[in-house]
């Protein structure tokens, strides 16, 4: 959580039941009851105020959970046709950005769940969205010689900087973005 008091984790049990759990950030003990999305989770993020958690995964849905009650705040957000790889709240908590395997980035209203826009759809050859924060999106595309990571402005869809190229031997799978995008 933003204040460091809670940690969220996703677990896949032997029975393939997925749970999102909260832990005390100081003692490591469980807090509240487990939350059960309908499929494996690929991302979890806290809202900036720490009151909610957004999660998304292989079913392409986004779930927003109340941290205190461990219940869904609203019905799942549906708009992705493929697995969601990453997600992030905007700094003011009003929007959630989610990126999927098919290279689609969706922007959601975090308060009502409405789809605001899809700024990074329709780009040619961008590959799956593998990381995003409130202002930057990273996509990965396999090429004959290795993997190429490209970076985009999450709101304008403009390319940022030069692509990163990794040889096949490097087997780079994902990247992490700094909070300020630098």
FENZI-V854653 format. One record per helix or strand of 2 or more residues. SS is the DSSP state (a for helix, b for strand). FROM is the first residue (numbers start at 1). TO is the last residue. If there is no record, write none. Layout:
ss = <SS:SS>
from = <FROM:FROM>
to = <TO:TO>
//
This chain:
ss = <b:b:b:b:b:b:b:b:b:b:b:b:b:b:b:a>
from = <6:18:30:41:52:61:77:84:95:105:115:128:136:146:159:168>
to = <12:24:35:46:57:66:78:89:100:109:117:132:142:153:167:170>
//
